Amino acid sequence: MSTPRVGALCYATEQGLGRLMKSFYDGGAVQDVLIFRHTAGRKTHTEWYPEGTQELVGRPFNGPKIDEFLSKVQAMLFFETPFDWQFLTYCKARGVKTILMPMYEWTPRVWPVKPDAVLCPSLLDLDYFKPEFSEGMAKFLHVPADPTTWKLRSKAVRFLHNAGNIGSREHKGTRQLLEALPYCASPFTLTIRAQDTSAMDRILRECRWVRKDYRVEIVMGEIPYNQLWDHHDVYIAPEKYNGLSLPLQEAYAAGLTVMTSYRYPHNTWLPTEPLIQVERVVPDVCISRNYRTFGESIVSPKTIAEHIEYWYNRNTSTFSQKGQEWGIANSWESLLPKYQDFFKVVIES
């Protein structure tokens, strides 16, 4: 079989799902794109894709133009959600295989329509979904990294936290990190970046000491993607849950030491020494009652502070070098053939 022809329905926004899809297009795994305009009005970057790329503004997704698009592809890839679950049925009726990259916390308890296969971005996602699919239809592959962003970082002095849109249940641990600051005496610097200004302002109103802390810089809004990791040594995010965490992967491949919660699956691929011990795990948490349950890891602010104090100004070049090795081993150059092999298996099933 020649190179599989894969299409995708995606956002084209400066956020995780938008950047995730762009990586798959730029890396050569996806050849044809349908853009779904963000329902909350985030800026759509149509310039990321060829002129004339079809944009969808409402549901359901059907009609002659969609049929024409589907006639060109052998499989459709969706990231976290197909936006309209009945579109899976529409694709299948036209002989197009459907592949979902699931995020377990955002997957319905009961499939509205079950995809033909799942491409799991973490071992935890694979654990959730493999029992539900036939042999070969559930595959774990890391989301490929960009090793060209790497540079050596030698000491843990400049810390970074990407709060993004804060996330469901504040899962990135932004609040716990800010609550740790009063317990820290070291003169490290901490940059907090947030895209959701109102959500971040709410947290800052409750953590009033942050704006008075000379060590902390708050950056609101979006910055150019290629500048995310330029000026820092450590990426810190005491995350509560998730399988795939793009910032952790991107920071590690860029050479930063990654300090996140010591939890599965991140303790299977990150150096464990800089990981922060979890205080407790809250069982049977869910985003809403229609979604799957999971365990939520909680890290105490004092533990975070002790961790920062221990690592401040220590030599972290070994972790930086390991990040370079990981980025090369998990680049598109290394992983594209594995993605294509999986697509072929699904298409031929």
PyMOL commands that set and color helices and strands:
alter all, ss='L'
color gray80, all
select helices_A, chain A and resi 16-26+46-48+64-70+86-93+104-106+123-132+147-149+168-170+174-183+197-206+208-212+225-227+246-253+266-268+301-311+317-329+332-348
alter helices_A, ss='H'
color red, helices_A
select strands_A, chain A and resi 6-10+32-36+55-56+75-79+97-101+117-120+138-140+158-164+189-194+216-220+234-237+257-260+280-285+294-298
alter strands_A, ss='S'
color yellow, strands_A
deselect
rebuild
show_as cartoon
